[in-house]
């Protein structure tokens, strides 16, 4: 039995026992979820096609882990403008395993359709490593000693010197 489901804005073709990497869900590892957007179910020749979804169809899955994908580098450049920017992005994903595909949820026992929600643990960003600062002992500050103000003696003024006028010479006419 296989089904076409939608989660995180993407469609997936799944079978029972498949392991998928999907967009982040609000459920942590060990939690179960019901995927209700089922577009198609194929059961050994019997095909149910939804318009757009199959009514009362549901796919049960369990969350195995929540993790972050590899870093994707985003590089922007404008030529001849000295503009270059590099940014990185890591998408949070969930690894889920498909347990069971139900074409009609009304005939399934209620205990099998129970949703177990496990809260997602908060992932703290990695601390930025910086150089250790020098230790400053703020408990006992040292008093600053007053420095004596140095007074420089004034320079003696020069006597008025006689200024000779500059002699201008006439340029030779061509």
Secondary structure, 3 states (H helix, E strand, C coil): CEEEEEECCEEEEEECCCEEEEECCCCCCCCEEEECCEEEEEECCEEEECCCCCCCCEEEEEEEEEEECCCEEEEEEECCCCEEEEEEECCEEEEEEEEEEECCHHHCCHHHHCCCCCCCCCCCCCCCCCCCCCCCCCCCCCCCCCCCCCCCCCCCCCCCCCCCCCCCCCCCCC
